[in-house]
Amino acid sequence: MRRREDALLVDGYNMIGAWPELARLKEKSLEEARDRLLEMLADYQGFSGMQIVVVFDAHQVPGVGSSFKQYRVSVVFTKEKETADACIERLASEMAMRSRNLYVATSDQVEQRVAFGKGALRISARELLIDIGQNRKEIEKVLERPKNKRNELDNNLSLDVRMKLERWRRGQN
């Protein structure tokens, strides 16, 4: 069971390439695929309570890199000439703590081994997608529970107390 203080580093483009829905979206628009990934991870973060950092590889794009929050998920675009793998390794070293688990989501075998060497636990793209699907089912169960429309407190009060409250409600002391 993952704890609230746990953290998850996600190789963004690795997930986009591995998840069928996102791979299809990528064919139309890479930006749409990124946004959908962030939406899915935001839902997952909201339910699991884990801190999530998504890293997108920008090593072939000039610039100094950037980081920001979208849907309360931390998003990092790597610096020029920095790969997502290198950034994830750096972040794993910085975020490693004994009091929490650090997970790295990637299907890159080499990156999985390196992350494990940094003290992180690995989770494949497929495993993360399954976990997100299971969390979505749990959320749907919670939302489908019938809501009691009756005032449950009223049923637990004595007649004397209910009468007194009713008089107060009507402004009669």
Rosetta blueprint (number, residue, H / E / L):
1 M L
2 R L
3 R L
4 R L
5 E L
6 D L
7 A E
8 L E
9 L E
10 V E
11 D E
12 G H
13 Y H
14 N H
15 M H
16 I H
17 G H
18 A H
19 W L
20 P H
21 E H
22 L H
23 A H
24 R H
25 L H
26 K H
27 E H
28 K H
29 S L
30 L H
31 E H
32 E H
33 A H
34 R H
35 D H
36 R H
37 L H
38 L H
39 E H
40 M H
41 L H
42 A H
43 D H
44 Y H
45 Q H
46 G H
47 F H
48 S H
49 G L
50 M L
51 Q E
52 I E
53 V E
54 V E
55 V E
56 F E
57 D L
58 A L
59 H L
60 Q L
61 V L
62 P L
63 G L
64 V L
65 G L
66 S E
67 S E
68 F E
69 K E
70 Q E
71 Y L
72 R L
73 V E
74 S E
75 V E
76 V E
77 F E
78 T L
79 K L
80 E L
81 K L
82 E L
83 T L
84 A H
85 D H
86 A H
87 C H
88 I H
89 E H
90 R H
91 L H
92 A H
93 S H
94 E H
95 M H
96 A L
97 M L
98 R L
99 S L
100 R L
101 N L
102 L E
103 Y E
104 V E
105 A E
106 T L
107 S L
108 D L
109 Q H
110 V H
111 E H
112 Q H
113 R H
114 V H
115 A H
116 F H
117 G H
118 K L
119 G L
120 A L
121 L E
122 R E
123 I E
124 S L
125 A H
126 R H
127 E H
128 L H
129 L H
130 I H
131 D H
132 I H
133 G H
134 Q H
135 N H
136 R H
137 K H
138 E H
139 I H
140 E H
141 K H
142 V H
143 L H
144 E H
145 R L
146 P L
147 K L
148 N L
149 K L
150 R L
151 N L
152 E H
153 L H
154 D H
155 N H
156 N L
157 L L
158 S L
159 L H
160 D H
161 V H
162 R H
163 M H
164 K H
165 L H
166 E H
167 R H
168 W H
169 R H
170 R L
171 G L
172 Q L
173 N L
